[in-house]
Amino acid sequence: MTRKVDVAGSAGKARLDFGDPRHFRDLLGQHDEHLKIVQRGLDVKLHVRGTAIEIEGDSVEVELATKVLKQLYGLLEKGYPVYGSDVDYAIRILSGDGRAHLQDIFLDTIYISSHKRVITPKSVAQKAYIDAIRRHDIVFGIGPAGTGKTYLAMAMAVAELMKDNYVRIILTRPAVEAGEKLGFLPGDLAEKVNPYLRPLYDALHDMVDFDRARKLVERGTIEVAPLAFMRGRTLNDSFVILDEAQNTTPEQMKMFLTRLGYGSKAVITGDVTQIDLPAGKPSGLKEAWRILKDVEEIRFVTFTERDVARHRLVQHIIAAYDRDDRRAAPGDKERSDPSK
């Protein structure tokens, strides 16, 4: 049964009364960890009074803290286990959009991994991203590292495979130095390209236990291969993920996009600020963004540092580098946003 959360407050102060002592303990977190995160994130003071929380601070921050705590309590009532990271995500989400509803985001279960961990979106952009993947056959996820672009696409792919909606998953990424430098590496071709594909294997093993993943790879149900292996193929009934797409050339990107066959879905991920191509060589991802952004059936979802699902400092690091880039080369066409 949903219990009412009472709110009484004035400018700079508010009081929240919670009805369920068990949910209230979970809201506080171990050693009041969750309250400490709210205090640090919003610069408010929180005082526990029985099963109530009193909030003091700037009126805007008090209002935001009230929304965060009420909505987190609502998640607990729905049976969602709230962790410290969820409190941090909640602050980020509601700071960016005060009209957002955490239940619409956090309760959208994509997949339950082999470690029994529920994989869900953790930001408004992540929610928009998985909704786009559900509705469109070609989706581009563009943004900085750590925003869950590849991880969420992988979770969606594995979930769809387990439902028999697709025959196979194909995971691919360009091997940027697969020219002359690759020839000097020891081993056969598979051993040479493996370092470039390792992040895809890591994400896969986080979704599916190692033995099961190995069998799926051996049977060809899941294929992990460099982008060059896609040339000349038609990919039918497949969920295809192209990772690190900023390091494709325009020719490679066109080749990849035209491989898509009947009953297939493609998700292309990349970060246009982290291009490792030789100087002067255009990025296939940036070209595709410019050329295809107005095609109605293709969806582009962009992420910012607010969507970073890593240590909170990573947000600040990305923002600082972005500011430095803008100061260093304000008129640099190569660094400009192709969506403009």
N, C-alpha and C positions, 0 to 999 in steps of 0.2 A: 504494500500500500504506500502510495506517495504521501509523505507528510509535508505540511506547509512549512516554509521557511519564512519567518516573520522579519520584516525590515523596519527599523525605526531610526531616523537619523535627521541631522541638520547639516549645515555647511561645515565641512571639515570633520564630521563625526558620523558614525553609523553603528548600529547594533544588529547582529544577525542571530536569531534563535533557531536552533536545529532540533528536530523532534526525535531523531533516532540516535541513542548514545553510541551504538556500534559504528554506524556510518560517520558519526562525528569524530570518533577516534581515528578512523581511516582518513578523514579529511585533514586532521592535524598532522598525520604522518608520525613515524617513529621519532621520538624525542622532539616533536613539533617541527620536524624537518620541512614540511610543506609550508607551514606558516613563515618560517625563516626565508624560504624562497620568495614568497609573496612580499615580505617586508623589504628584502634586498631589491627585488625587481621593480617595485612600485613606490619605494620610499614612504611607506606608511608604518604606523605602529599598530600591532595587533595584541589584544589582551583577551585571554580565555577566562570566561566567567561561567563555570558549570558547563552547560552545553550551548553556550553562546560565545560569540566573538565580537569584541568591540574594536572598531577601526577608527584611527585618528590620523589626520594628515591633510594635505591639500585636497580641496573638495573634489577636484577632477580625479585625483588618484584614489580617493576614498570610494568614489562611484565605481571606478574600474575594479578595485579590489573586491567590492561587493559583488560585481558581476562574476568575477573569477571564482570566488568562493561558492556562490550560489550554484553556478553551473557545474563546478567540480562535484558538489554535493549531489546534484541531479544525476551525474554519471554514476556515482556510488550507488544511488537508489536503483539504477538500472542494472547493477551487477558488474559494472566496469571497474577493474582494479586500478586505482590511481597511484602512479609512481611519481617520484620527484621530477623526472623528466617531463611528465604530463603536465605538472603544475607550470613548469617553465614554458612549455608549448602553449598552454592556455593563456598565459600572460602575453606571449607574442601575438597570438591570434586576436585576442580581444583588444590589445593595444592598437593593432592595425585596422580592425573592423569591429566596432562596438556592437554591431547588429548580428555578428556571427553567433551561431549556436554550436557549442562544443559537441552536443549529442549527434548532430548531423555529420560531424567529421569523425569523431573518435569511435562511434558505434558502427561505422561502415567497415565491417570485417572483410578484408581481402582474402586472407589465407592464414591457416594455422600451421606454423613451420614444424619441422621434425623435432624441434626443441620444445614443442607445445607452446610456443610464443605466438600470440595473436598479432598479425601484421595489419595495421590500420594507418590511414593518413594522419599526419600530425600538423597540418596547416591548411589554410583555405586553398592555396595553390595545389597542394598535393591532392586534395579532394577533387578539385577541378580536373586534375591530370588523370586520375583513375576513372572519373566519369567520362572524360574524353576517350580514353582507351576502350571503355565499354561500348561507346556509341559510334566511334569512327574506325575505319580500317587503316588509316595512316595518321599517326600522331607524332609530333615533334615535341620533346621536352628539352627546353633550353635554359640553362642557368648554371650557377657555380657548383663546385664540388660539394658533396655532403647534403644536397637537397633531396636525395632519395629518388632521383630520376631513373637510374638503372635498377635499383633495388625494388622499387614498387612495380616497375614493368616486369621484372623477373617474377615477383610474387603473383602478379596477374597471369603471367604465362603459365606458371606451374599450376595455379588453381584451375585455369581453363583446360590444361592437359588432363588433370585428374578428373575433370567432368566429361572427358572425351569430346570436347568441343573442337579440338585440333588433334591432328595425327602426330605432330612433332613440334618441338621448339628448336629454333635455330638462333644461336647467340654468336654475334660476329663483331669484330672491331678491326680497324685498320692497323697494320703493323708499320708504323711510320718509317722505321729504319730498315724496311724489308728489302732494300736494294743491295748495294755493294757491301754495306757493313754486316748484313745478316750472313753473308757468305763466309765471313771469317769466324763465325761462332761455331763451336764444336757440335757434333751430333747430326741426326737426320733433320728433315724439314720440320717434323712435329716438335722435336726438342728445341729447334731454333725459334719457332713462333710461340712456344708455350709461355714465355715470360710476358708476352703481350696479352695473352688470354687469361692469365692467372686471376685477375680481378673478377672475371665472369665465373670462373670455377668457384672462387671463394663465395660469391653471392649464391650460387647454385647450392653449394654444400650447406649454406645456412638455411635453405628452404627444405632440402631433402637430405635424409641421412646418407652417409658416404657410400655405403654398399648399394643402396637403391639407385643413387645418382650414377654410380659406375655402371650398373646394369643398363640403365636407360641410355647412357652414352654408348655403351658397347652395341646395343641393338639399333642405334641410330635414331631413337626416339627423341633424344636431346643431342644436338650437334653443336659443338663449339669450334669455330673455325675462323681463320683470318678472312677479311673481306675479299681478298683476291680469289678465294675459293668459290665465291658466288657467281663469278662470270660464266655466262653461257647457260645458266640453270633457270628453270621455272619453278618457283616455290609455291606449291599448292597445299591447301589445308594445313598451313603452318602459322605459328606465332613467331614472328621474326623480330629480334631486337638488334639494332645497330648501335653500339656504344662508342663513345669518343668520336662522334661523327664530325666534330670540328677539324679532325685530322684527315678527312677525306678530301680528295681533289674534286672539282665539279664533275669530271668525267666519272669518277668512282661513285659519286652520289647518284648521278643519273643512271648508271649501270645498276646500282642496288635497287633503286625505286622501281625500275622497270622489270625486276625479277619477280615481283609479286604476282602470284597466280590466283586461281579461284579459291574462295573459302579461306583466304589468308589475311592476316593482320600484321602490320609493321609498326614498331615503335622505334623512333630515332632519337637518341639522346646526345647531348654535347654541351660544351661550355665555350662560347665564342671568345672568351678572354684568355683561353689556354690553348692556343693553336701552336702546334709543334712542327708545322710544315716549314720547308726552307723559305727563307725570306723572299718575298715577292710572289709566292705561289698562293693563289686564292683558295679559300676554304670552301669545300663543297656544301657545308652546312650553312654558311652565310649566304651563298648563292641560292641554295634551295629556299631559304627563308625569304629572300628578296623575290624570287620568281613565283613561289607557290603560295605566298601568304594570303592571296585573295581567292584561292580555290576553295569553294564552299565545303567540299567533302573532306578536306584535310585540315586538321586542327593543330595549331601551335599553342603550347602552354609555356609561359615563361616563369622562372623562379628568381627570387632575389635572396639576399643574405638572410632575410627574415625566415626563410624556409629551411635554413640549414639545420639538419637534425644531428648535429654533433655538439661538441663542447661549445658553450655559449660564446667563448672567446673567438671561435672560428667566424662567427658573424662579424665581429669587430675587425678581424684581420681582413676579411673580404672587403668590407666597406672602406677600410683604410687604403687598401691597394687600389680600389676603384677611384677614390678621391685623388690618389697620386697619379693614376693614369690620366685623369681628366686635366690635372694641372700640367702634366708633362707634355701632353699632345692634344690640346683642345681642338685642333683642326685636322687631326690625323684621320683620314678617311678610312683607313684599315681598321681603326679602333671604334669607328662610329657604329651606332646601333642600326642594323639593317632593317629593323621593323619600322623605322621612321619613314 
